[in-house]
Amino acid sequence: MNDRYDAGYGGDQYELVGYDEYGRPVYRQVPAQQVPQQSYDPYAQQGYGYDPYATGPQQPVPPYDPYGTGQQPRAYDTGQQAPVHDTHGTDARGGQGGAAAPYDPYGRTAATGQQPRAAEQTAHIPQQAGPAEGARAGSQRDYHTGQFAFVEEPDGDSEDVIDWLNFTENRTERREEARRRARSRLVTLVVVLALVAVGGAGYLWYAGKLPGLSSSDSKTGTTAAAGAQQRDVIVVHLHNTAKGGTSTALLVDNTTTKEGTTVLLPNSLALTDDDGTPTTLAKSVEDDGSSGTREALDTVLGTDIEGTWRLDTPYLQNLVDLIGNIEVTTDADVPDPAGKKGAAPLVRKGEDQTLSGKMAVAYATYRASGEAQNAQLERFGQVMQGVLRKMSSDAQAATVTVQTLAQILDPSLTDKDLGTFLAKLADLAKGGDLKTALLPVQGDGTLSAQAGAAVVKDVLGGTAKSPDKDAAVSVSVQNASGDKDNTEKARVVLLNGGFTFLEGGTASSTRATSKVTYADAAGKENATEVAKTLGLPTGSVAQGKISGTADVAVVLGKDYKPASS
């Protein structure tokens, strides 16, 4: 390798030995070699050395040998010249005085006479002392540090500086990382707070506790929200095959709110049959069948009943036995219908009573003396609640249970549809989301304002629309028979006959015969029809004065023998 650095002072040279940690070259001094050099003579055509400041001819000088080989290049060969030896302070041609000085490639002025030794000049290396002042004075050209790469000795402080830089850099990175974590936590907190706010508002809206939305009859928006909910509704009629009579309930599955309701419908509910004739729920079930009754209920309640489930008492008994008995909190002791008088009750009053199929039927159809029909209807609702709690929540299993009953179902409802529907309600009942509600009905069979707001609108999502009162003959009944149960029995019979019942109270004293009164001749026909409906003789019908707004007034005497309702 010939990477050498020639300081130009008498032939001393430096050669490249490597690079320092910063990539700069490092040199070392090469011992001087006794190599004959020849001067460079660019104007050797005249045989004279070139002196830019001389006016006369100069002595010829040897040609310049930049590589120190001692040979002359052919392009400058002007003749035989003696080699020049740089020894012991003699001039460049080996003589004293008259010989011309060799060409100085660094621009120093060629002069005659003895020149100072170039070897005595000391090259300047970084971190080293520069040449002596005397030696520097002998040079005509200064060297600058920018012309070379200098050897730089390691400094003990450099490690400290590097450590400080690393520490500063690490601390900056830690600060940035801390800022990023803080921003991430802040964003997460904002998102969580937003979700909590939205969830809380949604719950309050769902629960109806938002300001201005809690009242069901104050805002139209609430009504629209209730009406927009999705509901599946079927009607179930319990037929008492032993004593006669029916009990009706609507099974409602609100798929929007995930709640279920059993809505109990009194038999006195005023309906209108297919030809527009006023009737009652009980009479409609007997006369119009399932299809006519379903359509009449849709008209009055504003619902969309999807099917009818006729449940005769023997099938109810089998259903309870299939699912393995039910638990019901009973409100009365129920005697065994087939038992002897004075025998122990079939169903005991108390909490969480276990009822078999036979016991469930007896409790669901039981109506004590003097009780209103609603009392028996509520017991039927308790039994249905117990059945749904014990029913399987699996649609396929519930369908198998329905199929096992071997019922002939109404065409509007298949066994698979009924099984799937009951399984959904069973799931709600097990979670405590199935409730029971009684539809409030006034004495004349029409719906009250309370019914329209609390049940029809909120539970069924419909609009109450009772038949026109003027379409039915209103009958006022006063009980003078001495049997307080006769008032309720007469009410049921009249409502089933399509009449509007008005409570006339109880007379202060009893009378032996009953009396039916009409106000004018136009009302005689209606009064005669009322007497037939109650089972009274036509001789009891007479014209007279009627108080109040009733079309016909009836006073029940001891001769009144009510039929089974």
C-alpha positions as CSV (number, residue, x, y, z in Angstrom):
1,M,0.0,0.0,0.0
2,N,1.5,3.4,-1.0
3,D,-0.9,5.7,0.9
4,R,1.8,8.0,2.3
5,Y,1.8,11.5,3.5
6,D,4.8,13.5,2.4
7,A,5.3,16.5,4.6
8,G,7.8,18.0,2.1
9,Y,10.6,18.6,4.6
10,G,13.7,16.8,3.4
11,G,12.0,13.6,2.4
12,D,10.3,12.7,5.7
13,Q,7.1,10.8,5.0
14,Y,4.0,9.5,6.8
15,E,2.1,6.4,5.8
16,L,-1.6,5.5,6.4
17,V,-2.0,2.9,9.2
18,G,-5.8,3.0,9.7
19,Y,-8.8,5.0,10.8
20,D,-9.8,6.2,14.1
21,E,-13.3,5.8,15.7
22,Y,-14.6,8.8,13.8
23,G,-13.5,7.5,10.4
24,R,-10.5,9.7,10.0
25,P,-7.2,8.4,8.7
26,V,-4.3,7.9,11.0
27,Y,-0.7,8.2,9.8
28,R,2.7,7.3,11.1
29,Q,6.2,8.5,10.2
30,V,8.3,6.5,7.8
31,P,12.0,6.6,8.3
32,A,13.9,8.6,5.7
33,Q,15.5,6.6,2.9
34,Q,18.7,7.5,1.2
35,V,17.2,7.6,-2.3
36,P,18.8,9.8,-4.9
37,Q,16.4,12.4,-6.2
38,Q,16.5,14.4,-9.3
39,S,15.1,17.8,-9.8
40,Y,12.3,18.5,-12.0
41,D,13.2,20.6,-15.0
42,P,10.1,21.6,-16.9
43,Y,12.1,23.7,-19.2
44,A,14.8,21.3,-19.9
45,Q,14.7,22.1,-23.7
46,Q,17.3,24.8,-23.1
47,G,19.3,22.8,-20.6
48,Y,18.8,25.4,-18.0
49,G,16.9,25.4,-14.7
50,Y,13.9,27.7,-14.6
51,D,14.2,30.7,-12.4
52,P,11.1,32.8,-12.6
53,Y,12.9,35.7,-11.0
54,A,16.3,35.3,-12.8
55,T,17.2,37.2,-16.0
56,G,20.1,35.2,-17.1
57,P,20.6,31.6,-18.0
58,Q,20.4,29.1,-15.1
59,Q,22.2,25.9,-14.5
60,P,20.3,22.9,-15.6
61,V,18.5,21.0,-12.8
62,P,17.6,17.3,-12.7
63,P,14.0,16.5,-13.6
64,Y,11.4,16.0,-10.8
65,D,10.9,12.5,-9.6
66,P,7.6,12.5,-7.7
67,Y,8.0,8.8,-6.6
68,G,11.6,9.0,-5.5
69,T,12.8,6.3,-7.8
70,G,15.9,8.0,-9.0
71,Q,14.9,7.6,-12.6
72,Q,14.1,10.3,-15.0
73,P,10.9,10.2,-17.1
74,R,11.5,10.0,-20.7
75,A,9.4,13.1,-21.5
76,Y,11.8,15.3,-19.6
77,D,15.1,13.6,-20.5
78,T,17.4,16.4,-21.8
79,G,20.6,14.7,-21.3
80,Q,22.7,12.9,-18.8
81,Q,22.6,14.4,-15.3
82,A,24.2,13.4,-12.2
83,P,22.0,12.0,-9.5
84,V,21.4,14.3,-6.5
85,H,21.9,13.1,-3.0
86,D,20.3,14.7,0.0
87,T,23.1,14.2,2.6
88,H,24.6,16.2,5.3
89,G,23.1,19.6,4.4
90,T,24.6,19.9,0.9
91,D,22.6,21.4,-1.9
92,A,20.4,19.4,-4.1
93,R,23.1,18.6,-6.7
94,G,25.7,17.5,-4.2
95,G,27.8,20.7,-4.5
96,Q,28.2,23.9,-2.8
97,G,27.6,27.3,-4.4
98,G,27.3,27.3,-8.2
99,A,24.9,24.3,-8.6
100,A,21.2,25.2,-9.1
101,A,18.8,24.4,-6.3
102,P,16.2,21.7,-7.1
103,Y,12.6,22.6,-7.9
104,D,10.5,22.9,-4.8
105,P,7.0,21.4,-5.5
106,Y,5.5,23.4,-2.6
107,G,6.3,26.8,-4.0
108,R,9.3,27.6,-2.0
109,T,11.8,30.0,-3.9
110,A,14.7,28.2,-5.4
111,A,18.0,29.9,-4.3
112,T,21.6,29.3,-4.6
113,G,23.7,28.5,-1.7
114,Q,23.2,26.1,1.1
115,Q,19.5,25.3,2.0
116,P,18.4,24.1,5.4
117,R,17.6,20.5,5.7
118,A,14.1,19.7,5.0
119,A,14.2,16.6,7.2
120,E,14.6,18.9,10.2
121,Q,11.1,20.2,9.6
122,T,8.5,18.3,11.7
123,A,5.1,17.6,10.2
124,H,2.1,18.8,12.3
125,I,-0.1,16.0,13.5
126,P,-3.3,16.7,15.5
127,Q,-2.8,16.5,19.3
128,Q,1.0,17.0,18.7
129,A,3.2,20.0,19.0
130,G,3.8,21.9,15.8
131,P,7.2,22.4,14.2
132,A,9.8,24.6,15.8
133,E,9.7,28.3,15.0
134,G,13.0,28.1,13.2
135,A,11.9,25.3,11.1
136,R,8.6,27.0,10.3
137,A,10.4,30.1,9.2
138,G,12.4,28.1,6.7
139,S,9.2,27.1,5.0
140,Q,7.5,29.3,2.5
141,R,4.0,27.6,2.9
142,D,1.9,26.9,6.0
143,Y,-0.3,23.9,6.3
144,H,-3.8,24.1,7.8
145,T,-5.6,21.5,9.7
146,G,-8.4,21.5,7.2
147,Q,-6.1,19.9,4.6
148,F,-5.5,16.7,6.5
149,A,-7.3,14.2,8.8
150,F,-5.4,14.1,12.1
151,V,-5.0,11.5,14.6
152,E,-7.1,12.3,17.6
153,E,-6.2,10.7,20.9
154,P,-9.2,9.5,22.9
155,D,-10.4,11.9,25.5
156,G,-11.4,10.7,28.9
157,D,-14.4,13.1,28.9
158,S,-15.9,11.6,25.7
159,E,-17.4,8.6,27.5
160,D,-19.0,11.0,30.0
161,V,-20.5,13.0,27.1
162,I,-21.8,9.9,25.5
163,D,-23.3,8.7,28.8
164,W,-25.0,12.1,29.3
165,L,-26.4,12.1,25.7
166,N,-27.8,8.6,26.3
167,F,-29.3,9.6,29.6
168,T,-30.9,12.7,28.0
169,E,-32.2,10.7,25.1
170,N,-33.7,8.0,27.4
171,R,-35.3,10.6,29.7
172,T,-36.9,12.3,26.7
173,E,-38.2,9.0,25.4
174,R,-39.6,8.3,28.9
175,R,-41.4,11.7,29.0
176,E,-42.9,11.1,25.5
177,E,-44.0,7.6,26.6
178,A,-45.6,9.0,29.7
179,R,-47.4,11.6,27.6
180,R,-48.7,9.0,25.3
181,R,-50.0,6.9,28.2
182,A,-51.7,9.9,29.7
183,R,-53.4,10.7,26.4
184,S,-54.5,7.1,26.0
185,R,-56.0,7.0,29.5
186,L,-57.8,10.3,28.9
187,V,-59.3,9.0,25.7
188,T,-60.4,5.8,27.4
189,L,-61.9,7.7,30.3
190,V,-63.9,9.9,27.9
191,V,-65.2,6.9,25.9
192,V,-66.2,5.1,29.2
193,L,-68.0,8.2,30.4
194,A,-69.9,8.6,27.1
195,L,-71.0,4.9,27.2
196,V,-72.2,5.2,30.8
197,A,-74.1,8.4,29.9
198,V,-75.7,6.8,26.9
199,G,-76.5,3.6,28.8
200,G,-78.0,5.5,31.7
201,A,-80.2,7.6,29.4
202,G,-81.3,4.4,27.6
203,Y,-82.2,2.8,30.8
204,L,-84.2,5.8,32.0
205,W,-86.0,6.0,28.7
206,Y,-86.8,2.3,28.9
207,A,-88.0,2.6,32.5
208,G,-90.0,5.7,31.6
209,K,-88.1,7.8,34.1
210,L,-86.9,10.5,31.8
211,P,-88.4,13.9,32.7
212,G,-91.5,14.6,30.6
213,L,-91.7,11.0,29.5
214,S,-92.8,9.2,32.7
215,S,-96.5,9.9,32.3
216,S,-98.2,7.5,29.9
217,D,-101.0,9.9,29.1
218,S,-99.1,13.2,29.0
219,K,-97.0,12.8,25.8
220,T,-98.0,11.5,22.5
221,G,-94.4,10.3,21.9
222,T,-94.7,7.8,24.8
223,T,-97.9,6.4,23.2
224,A,-96.2,6.0,19.9
225,A,-93.3,4.3,21.5
226,A,-95.6,1.8,23.2
227,G,-97.5,1.2,20.1
228,A,-94.4,0.6,18.0
229,Q,-93.3,-2.3,20.2
230,Q,-93.5,-5.8,18.8
231,R,-96.0,-8.1,20.5
232,D,-97.1,-11.7,20.0
233,V,-100.6,-12.3,21.4
234,I,-102.8,-15.4,21.6
235,V,-106.1,-15.9,23.4
236,V,-106.8,-18.9,25.6
237,H,-110.3,-20.0,26.6
238,L,-110.7,-22.4,29.5
239,H,-113.9,-24.4,29.1
240,N,-115.3,-25.9,32.3
241,T,-116.7,-29.2,30.9
242,A,-118.1,-30.2,34.3
243,K,-120.0,-27.2,35.4
244,G,-120.1,-25.1,32.2
245,G,-118.8,-21.6,31.7
246,T,-115.6,-20.2,30.3
247,S,-112.6,-18.2,31.4
248,T,-110.6,-16.1,29.0
249,A,-107.1,-14.6,29.1
250,L,-104.7,-13.1,26.6
251,L,-101.1,-14.3,26.6
252,V,-98.8,-11.5,25.5
253,D,-95.1,-11.7,24.6
254,N,-93.5,-8.3,24.2
255,T,-90.4,-9.1,22.2
256,T,-89.3,-5.5,22.3
257,T,-89.2,-5.1,26.1
258,K,-88.6,-8.8,26.8
259,E,-91.6,-9.0,29.1
260,G,-94.7,-11.2,29.2
261,T,-98.2,-10.6,30.5
262,T,-101.3,-12.6,31.2
263,V,-104.2,-10.3,30.7
264,L,-107.4,-11.6,32.3
265,L,-110.6,-10.7,30.4
266,P,-113.9,-10.7,32.5
267,N,-116.9,-12.4,30.9
268,S,-118.9,-9.2,31.1
269,L,-116.7,-7.4,28.6
270,A,-119.0,-5.8,26.1
271,L,-118.3,-6.9,22.5
272,T,-120.1,-6.7,19.1
273,D,-120.7,-9.8,17.0
274,D,-120.3,-10.1,13.3
275,D,-123.7,-8.6,12.4
276,G,-123.1,-5.6,14.8
277,T,-125.3,-7.0,17.6
278,P,-124.0,-6.1,21.1
279,T,-122.9,-9.1,23.1
280,T,-120.6,-10.1,25.9
281,L,-117.4,-12.1,25.9
282,A,-118.9,-15.1,27.5
283,K,-121.8,-15.2,25.1
284,S,-119.5,-14.6,22.1
285,V,-117.3,-17.6,23.1
286,E,-120.4,-19.8,23.2
287,D,-122.2,-18.5,20.1
288,D,-119.5,-17.1,17.8
289,G,-116.7,-19.5,18.4
290,S,-113.0,-18.8,18.4
291,S,-112.8,-16.9,15.1
292,G,-115.7,-14.5,15.9
293,T,-114.6,-13.9,19.4
294,R,-111.0,-13.2,18.3
295,E,-112.1,-10.6,15.8
296,A,-114.5,-9.0,18.3
297,L,-111.6,-8.7,20.8
298,D,-109.4,-7.1,18.2
299,T,-112.0,-4.5,17.5
300,V,-112.6,-3.6,21.1
301,L,-108.9,-3.7,22.3
302,G,-107.2,-2.7,19.2
303,T,-105.0,-5.8,19.3
304,D,-103.8,-8.3,16.6
305,I,-104.5,-11.7,18.2
306,E,-102.6,-14.3,16.2
307,G,-104.4,-17.5,17.3
308,T,-106.9,-19.1,19.7
309,W,-106.0,-21.9,22.2
310,R,-109.1,-23.7,23.5
311,L,-108.1,-25.4,26.7
312,D,-110.8,-27.7,28.1
313,T,-110.4,-28.6,31.8
314,P,-109.4,-32.3,31.1
315,Y,-106.5,-31.0,28.9
316,L,-105.5,-28.6,31.6
317,Q,-105.4,-31.5,34.1
318,N,-103.2,-33.5,31.7
319,L,-100.9,-30.6,31.0
320,V,-100.2,-30.1,34.7
321,D,-99.5,-33.8,35.2
322,L,-97.2,-33.8,32.2
323,I,-95.0,-31.0,33.5
324,G,-94.8,-32.5,37.0
325,N,-97.3,-30.4,39.1
326,I,-97.1,-26.7,39.8
327,E,-96.5,-24.4,42.7
328,V,-99.3,-21.8,43.5
329,T,-100.0,-19.5,46.4
330,T,-103.7,-20.2,47.0
331,D,-106.2,-17.8,48.5
332,A,-109.0,-20.2,49.5
333,D,-109.7,-23.7,50.5
334,V,-111.2,-25.6,47.6
335,P,-113.5,-28.6,48.3
336,D,-113.3,-31.7,46.2
337,P,-116.1,-31.5,43.6
338,A,-116.5,-35.2,43.8
339,G,-116.1,-35.5,47.5
340,K,-118.7,-35.7,50.2
341,K,-119.9,-32.7,52.1
342,G,-117.7,-32.0,55.1
343,A,-114.7,-33.8,53.7
344,A,-111.3,-32.3,53.8
345,P,-110.6,-29.6,51.1
346,L,-108.9,-30.7,48.0
347,V,-106.7,-27.6,47.9
348,R,-105.5,-25.9,51.0
349,K,-105.1,-22.1,51.4
350,G,-101.5,-21.1,51.7
351,E,-98.2,-20.2,50.1
352,D,-96.5,-22.3,47.5
353,Q,-99.0,-25.1,47.5
354,T,-98.2,-28.0,45.2
355,L,-101.0,-28.7,42.9
356,S,-101.6,-31.8,40.8
357,G,-103.6,-31.7,37.6
358,K,-106.9,-32.4,39.4
359,M,-106.2,-29.8,42.1
360,A,-105.1,-27.2,39.5
361,V,-108.4,-27.6,37.6
362,A,-110.4,-27.4,40.9
363,Y,-108.6,-24.2,41.9
364,A,-108.8,-22.6,38.5
365,T,-112.5,-23.0,38.3
366,Y,-113.5,-22.4,41.9
367,R,-115.9,-19.6,42.7
368,A,-117.1,-19.2,46.2
369,S,-120.6,-18.2,47.1
370,G,-121.1,-14.5,46.7
371,E,-117.8,-14.0,44.9
372,A,-117.6,-12.0,41.7
373,Q,-116.5,-13.7,38.5
374,N,-113.2,-11.8,38.7
375,A,-112.1,-13.8,41.8
376,Q,-112.4,-17.1,39.9
377,L,-110.7,-15.4,36.9
378,E,-107.7,-14.4,39.0
379,R,-107.3,-18.0,40.2
380,F,-107.2,-19.2,36.6
381,G,-104.5,-16.6,36.0
382,Q,-102.5,-18.0,38.9
383,V,-102.7,-21.5,37.5
384,M,-101.5,-20.3,34.1
385,Q,-98.6,-18.6,35.7
386,G,-97.6,-21.8,37.5
387,V,-97.9,-23.8,34.3
388,L,-95.7,-21.4,32.3
389,R,-93.1,-21.4,35.1
390,K,-92.9,-25.2,35.0
391,M,-93.1,-25.4,31.2
392,S,-89.8,-26.1,29.3
393,S,-88.1,-23.1,27.8
394,D,-86.9,-25.2,24.9
395,A,-89.2,-24.7,21.8
396,Q,-88.8,-28.3,20.7
397,A,-89.5,-29.8,24.2
398,A,-92.5,-27.5,24.6
399,T,-93.9,-28.6,21.2
400,V,-93.6,-32.2,22.2
401,T,-95.6,-31.5,25.4
402,V,-98.3,-29.8,23.4
403,Q,-98.4,-32.7,20.9
404,T,-98.6,-35.2,23.8
405,L,-101.9,-33.5,24.9
406,A,-103.4,-34.7,21.6
407,Q,-105.6,-31.7,21.4
408,I,-107.5,-30.7,18.2
409,L,-106.2,-27.1,18.0
410,D,-107.8,-24.2,16.3
411,P,-106.7,-23.8,12.6
412,S,-105.2,-20.5,13.5
413,L,-102.6,-22.1,15.7
414,T,-100.5,-25.2,15.0
415,D,-98.9,-27.3,17.7
416,K,-95.4,-26.1,16.7
417,D,-96.5,-22.4,16.9
418,L,-98.2,-23.0,20.2
419,G,-95.2,-24.9,21.6
420,T,-92.7,-22.2,20.5
421,F,-94.9,-19.4,21.9
422,L,-95.3,-21.2,25.3
423,A,-91.5,-21.8,25.5
424,K,-90.9,-18.1,25.1
425,L,-93.3,-17.2,27.9
426,A,-91.9,-20.0,30.0
427,D,-88.4,-18.4,29.7
428,L,-89.8,-15.0,30.8
429,A,-91.7,-16.6,33.7
430,K,-88.6,-18.3,35.0
431,G,-86.7,-15.0,34.9
432,G,-89.6,-13.2,36.8
433,D,-90.6,-11.2,33.7
434,L,-94.1,-12.6,33.3
435,K,-96.9,-10.7,35.2
436,T,-100.7,-10.9,35.4
437,A,-103.1,-8.0,34.8
438,L,-106.9,-7.9,35.1
439,L,-108.6,-5.8,32.5
440,P,-110.9,-3.3,34.4
441,V,-114.4,-3.4,33.1
442,Q,-117.3,-1.2,34.2
443,G,-120.7,-2.5,35.3
444,D,-122.1,-2.1,31.8
445,G,-119.2,-4.1,30.3
446,T,-117.4,-1.2,28.8
447,L,-113.8,-0.3,29.3
448,S,-112.9,2.4,31.8
449,A,-110.4,5.1,31.3
450,Q,-108.0,3.3,33.6
451,A,-108.2,0.2,31.4
452,G,-107.4,2.2,28.3
453,A,-104.3,3.7,29.9
454,A,-102.9,0.9,32.1
455,V,-103.7,-2.2,30.2
456,V,-104.9,-1.7,26.6
457,K,-102.4,1.0,25.7
458,D,-99.3,0.0,27.8
459,V,-99.6,-3.8,27.8
460,L,-101.5,-4.6,24.6
461,G,-100.4,-1.5,22.6
462,G,-103.9,-0.9,21.3
463,T,-106.7,1.6,21.7
464,A,-109.8,0.8,23.7
465,K,-113.1,1.1,21.7
466,S,-116.1,-0.1,23.5
467,P,-119.4,-0.6,21.6
468,D,-121.8,2.2,21.5
469,K,-123.9,2.2,24.6
470,D,-127.0,3.2,22.7
471,A,-126.8,0.0,20.7
472,A,-127.8,-2.1,23.8
473,V,-130.8,-1.9,26.2
474,S,-129.7,-0.8,29.6
475,V,-131.3,-2.7,32.5
476,S,-131.2,-1.5,36.1
477,V,-131.3,-4.4,38.7
478,Q,-132.3,-4.0,42.4
479,N,-132.0,-7.1,44.6
480,A,-134.9,-7.7,46.9
481,S,-134.6,-11.5,47.0
482,G,-132.7,-11.7,50.2
483,D,-129.8,-13.4,48.5
484,K,-126.9,-11.1,47.8
485,D,-125.4,-13.4,45.2
486,N,-128.5,-12.9,42.9
487,T,-127.3,-9.5,41.8
488,E,-124.1,-10.8,40.4
489,K,-125.8,-13.8,38.8
490,A,-128.4,-11.5,37.2
491,R,-125.7,-9.2,35.9
492,V,-123.9,-12.1,34.2
493,V,-127.0,-13.4,32.6
494,L,-128.0,-9.9,31.3
495,L,-124.6,-9.2,29.9
496,N,-124.5,-12.5,28.2
497,G,-127.9,-11.7,26.8
498,G,-126.5,-8.5,25.2
499,F,-128.0,-6.1,27.7
500,T,-126.2,-3.3,29.5
501,F,-126.3,-3.9,33.3
502,L,-126.8,-1.0,35.7
503,E,-126.4,-1.6,39.5
504,G,-129.6,-0.7,41.3
505,G,-128.5,-1.6,44.8
506,T,-130.2,-3.8,47.4
507,A,-133.7,-3.2,48.7
508,S,-134.3,-2.5,52.3
509,S,-136.8,-5.3,52.5
510,T,-137.5,-8.5,50.6
511,R,-140.4,-9.1,48.3
512,A,-142.0,-12.3,47.2
513,T,-142.2,-11.7,43.4
514,S,-140.0,-10.1,40.9
515,K,-141.0,-7.1,38.8
516,V,-140.0,-5.8,35.4
517,T,-140.9,-2.2,34.5
518,Y,-140.7,-0.2,31.3
519,A,-141.3,3.6,30.8
520,D,-143.3,3.8,27.6
521,A,-145.0,1.5,25.1
522,A,-141.9,1.4,22.9
523,G,-140.1,-0.3,25.7
524,K,-142.5,-3.1,26.3
525,E,-140.8,-5.4,23.9
526,N,-137.4,-4.9,25.5
527,A,-138.9,-5.4,29.0
528,T,-140.5,-8.7,27.9
529,E,-137.1,-9.8,26.5
530,V,-135.4,-9.0,29.7
531,A,-137.9,-11.0,31.7
532,K,-137.3,-14.0,29.5
533,T,-133.6,-13.7,29.8
534,L,-133.8,-13.7,33.6
535,G,-136.2,-16.6,33.7
536,L,-139.1,-14.5,35.0
537,P,-142.7,-14.9,33.9
538,T,-144.1,-12.5,31.4
539,G,-146.7,-11.5,33.9
540,S,-144.1,-9.6,35.9
541,V,-143.7,-7.1,33.1
542,A,-145.6,-3.8,33.6
543,Q,-145.4,-0.2,32.5
544,G,-144.4,2.3,35.2
545,K,-142.1,5.0,36.3
546,I,-138.3,4.4,36.0
547,S,-135.8,6.4,37.8
548,G,-132.4,7.1,36.3
549,T,-131.3,6.5,32.8
550,A,-132.2,2.8,32.4
551,D,-134.5,1.6,29.7
552,V,-135.9,-1.3,31.8
553,A,-135.9,-1.6,35.6
554,V,-135.9,-5.0,37.4
555,V,-136.6,-5.8,41.0
556,L,-135.6,-9.3,42.0
557,G,-137.9,-11.2,44.4
558,K,-137.7,-14.5,46.1
559,D,-139.1,-16.2,43.1
560,Y,-136.0,-15.5,41.1
561,K,-134.1,-18.7,40.4
562,P,-130.9,-17.9,38.6
563,A,-129.5,-20.3,36.1
564,S,-125.9,-21.5,36.5
565,S,-123.4,-18.9,35.1
